[in-house]
């Protein structure tokens, strides 16, 4: 492999401290050309400083320091002009405690880390905001009931306790979302496969919406039989269906149509596809690519904006796919497909 093929910056100095390798990524990060760097002293090519203004090479002293050292762990340093860069060093010796033969330095830009830090900060701010409202309500009602219990009628007490219960459920859901995000980001989202009747699951969710007071005319369920036997995590399938139907009801308009059908996948594998569509204004074309990212809320504010990110993570953890486009009647249309799968004890 050629050094220029590597995504990270690579700078190699020989036993005398002269640069003998300076790849394309290092040029991009430092702004120097290979012609300017090759043959020059490594301290001149990389005049790095720490955040306290100390010259890093004077502190680390790779050629004159302890012969037992094998390198420097990655850390954040500054190039001239204050540009941040992640730097790690490896000391190559012919034998333990021998003189330094090569100094190998890797360079990485900090943009990806900065994006991750901003994402984490936004997540913390969102969670803090979402927790503050229900917890304030819970604290206020419980404090009022404890202080003035005898002054309220039974109906008033019931109303306040029902509000406390609903807000506690809201906090519980938020915590569950955070746990799901943690597992998705770390690749530890577990899928416990069991037989799932997708058509029955869809009807159960629709019936729950109707029981909650929504009109039965608002929903249309279409099932194309026969469906293949599906092995999936029933709790997580319920989470996906619940989120997609709730979004269609809250943010869409007109009839919410849920279609369930068999779907051929690659390599002659069978699968089940579920499509949820509405007749509302739909999702703007320029927003389609951001629907499944964190904190996307569309034109209407409210909620954490984490639901569709979690839905995508759950579907992909099953080996499935999910997509969004515009429905025939102009609304949003979400379609996810799950492979038939295998029992958890065979997976």
N, C-alpha and C positions, 0 to 999 in steps of 0.2 A: 504493500500500500504506500502511495506517495504521501508525504506530510501535508501537501496542499489539499488532500482529500478529507482530512480530519476536520471536524466541526469546531474544535477548540484550538486556541492559539498555542503553538509549540515553539519554544526557543531553547536551543541546545548550545551550550558553551563547552569548549574542549578543556583539557587539563591546564591550559594557560589562561583561561578566562575569556577567550575570544569566541564570538558567536560563529557557529558552523552550520546552524540550521535555523531558519526563520520562515515559517510557513505563511500561507495566504491569510489564514484567520488571524495570526499575530499581526500581520500588516494592517488588516481591517480594524483591529482593536486599538492598536497603538498609533496608527496613522503614518508609520514608517514603511519604506519600501525594503524589500529584501536586499537590494543593492546597497542601501545605506547601512543596514544592520550587519550583514555578513563581514566578518573580519574585525569588527569593532569590539571593544571591551563590553562585557555584558552589563556592567554598571551604567555605562553611557547609553546603551540601547534601552535599558529598563531602569530609569532613575526613579524607582518606586519609593514612596513614603507611606508611613502609617498615618492614622488620623491625628496623631499628636505631632506630626511634622518631622519625625525621625526617619533618617535614611534607612531603608529596610536592609540593604546589603551590608551596611556597617554593623547593624545589630546582629544579623544572622551569620555573617562572615563564613560562607560555605567552604572557602578554600583554606582559611587559616584557623577555623574553629575546631571543636572537638572532633577527633577522627571517628568517634563512635556513632556520630549522627548519620542518619540515612535520608533525611529530607526535612521539609517543612510542611505542616498541614495547610489546607486551603484557608485563606483568610482574605478579608477585604482590604485592599490597598489603593493608593491613589497614584495615577500617572500625572505628568506635568499638565497643569490646567485644571486639576482637581477632578478629573474623570475617574470614577470608581471602576475597579476591576478585581475579579476573584483570582488569586494567585496561589499556586502550590508548587513546591520544588521537590525534586528527587536527586539525591547525591549518589552517583554511580562510582563504585570503587572496585578495583581489580580483586581485592581481597579485604576481609574485615579489618577495619582500622587503617587501611592503606590510604595513600594519597588520592585525592579526587581526580577521576579520569574525565567524567562528564557531569555537567550540571544541566538537568532537564527541568524546564519551567513550563507549566501550563497556565494559560490565560483564558478567562471566561468573562464575558460581559455580565453586568448585573441586571439587565432588563428583565429577564425571566423571574429573578428573585424579587425584584421590585413589584412586578405584576402580582406575584403570589402574596407579597406582603399587603398590597392594596386590597386584594381579594379577601384576605383574612381580616383586615381591618374593617372592610365593608360588612363582612359576615358578623363580626362582633357588634358593630353598630346596629345592624338590622335586628339581631337577636335581642340586644338591650332594649331597642324600641318596642319590639313585639312583646317582650316580657313585662315591660313597665305598665302597660295598660291593664292587663288582667290581674297582675299582682296588686296594683293600686286598688282595683275594684274589690278583690278578695280581702285585702287589709281593711279597707274602709267599711265594708259590710260586716265583717266579723267584729271589728272594734265597736261598731254601732250596736250590734246585737248584744255583745257582752256588757256594754255600758247601760243600755236602755231596754233590756229584754222585756220587762213588764209593760212597757209603754206601747208595744206593737201588738196588733191583732195577729191571729194565726195566719190569716191570708197574707199579711205583710211579711211575716217571718218566712213563710213558704216562698214568696217571691224573691226575697233576698237570698235565701239558701239556694234556690234554683239558679240564681245569677252567679253565686259563688261556685256552684257545681259546674256550670257551663264554662266559667273562666278557668277553673282548674283543669278541665278537659282541654281547653285551648293551650295551656302551658304544657300539658302532657304531650299533645300533638307536636308542639314546637320542639320539645326535647327529643321526641322520636325522629323528627326530621334531621336534627343535628347529628344524632347517632347514625342515621342512614348515610348522611353526607360523609361522615368520617369513614365509614366502612367502604363507601364507593370510591372515595379518593385514595384509600390505601389498598384497594383491591381485595378487601376482606368481607364483602357482602355475601353472606351465605344463602344458598338456595336449597331448600329442603323439598324435593320433588315428591308430589303425591298426585293421584288421579284428580283432575280438575274438569268439571263440567262447565265449560265457558259460557254456554247459552244460559244455564241455570244461574250462573254468577251474575251475568248481565241483567237478567230479569229480577234477581234479588235486589240489585242496586236501584233499578228503576222503581220497584215497589217501595223501597225505603224513601225515595224522593216523594212519591205520591203520598205515603203515610205522613210525611213531614208537611203536607199541605199543598204541594204543587199539583197542578192539574194533570190528569192522566193523558189528556190530549196533547200535552207538551212532548210526549215521548213516542217514538216508533221503533219497535224492535223487529229486525228481520234476520232470521236464522236460515242459512242454506244447508240443509241436511244432505248427506250425512257428514258429520264432523269426525276427524280422526281422534283417537284416544290421546289425550294430552296429559303429560306429566309435568307439573310445575309447582311452584310454591303457592298454595292457595291464599295465604295471607298477603303475599306481595302482589299477586294478581288482583286481589281486592283493592289493594292500595293504588294500583295503576288505574283500574276501572273507576274507583271513587274519585280520583283526581281529575281524570278526563271528563267524567260526567259533570262534576261540580263546576269545572271551568266552562263547559258548554252551557250549563244552565245559568250561571252567574254572569258570564261575559258575552254569551251569544244571544240570539233572539229566535223566535219562531219554534219550529219543531226540532227536537234533538233526535237524530236518527242514529241508532246503533245497529251495525251490521256485523254478523258473525258468519264466517265461511272458511272452508278449507283453503289452504294456500300452498301450492307447490314451492319448495325451496330449492336451493342448489344441490347438486349431487343426488337428485331424485329423492330428497328428504321431504317428508310431509310436515305440514305446520297448520296452525290456526291463525287467521287474521281477524282483527277486530277494528272496525272503523267507526269513529264517533264524529258526527258532523252536525252543524247547526246552520241557521239561516240568518245569522247576524251580519255585521259589517266585515267580518273576517280579519285576517292578520295582514298588515301592509307587506308588500313584496320585499321591501328593504329590511323588514324585521324577521323574515322567515329563518334566516341563518342563525338568529340569536334566541329563538324560542326556547331551546333546551339548555341554555346557559344559565348560570346562577343569577338570581335577582331580576330575571326578565319578568316584567309585569304587564306589558302591553300598554294600551292607552289608559286603562283604568287602574288606579293605585289600589293598594290594599293587599294584605297577605305578605308573606316573606319573599315571594318570587323564587322559591326553592323547589316547588312541587314538580314542575316539568323536568327539572334537572334530575330529581330523584327518580321520576318515572323512567327517564332514559337509562339511568344506571341500572334499575331493576330489570328492564327489558333486555339490556345488553348482557347482564349477568346470567340470564336464561339462554343466551346465545341468539337472541332475537334482534329485530330491528324496529325502529319507529321513525315516522316521518310526518311532516305537516305540509298541507297545501291548501288550495282554495276549493271548497265544495261546489257542486253544480249550481246551488242556489246562492252562491256568493259568500257563505260563511266559512268558518275554519273547519278543516277536516284533518283529524288525527288518525293515523293508521299504524297499528303495531302488529307484528307477526311473531309468534313464538313457535319454535320447532317442537315436534312431538316430545322429544326428550326421553329420558329413561329414569326409572326409580332411583331415589337417592342412594340406595345400597348397591346399585349397579353403575352409578355415574363415576 
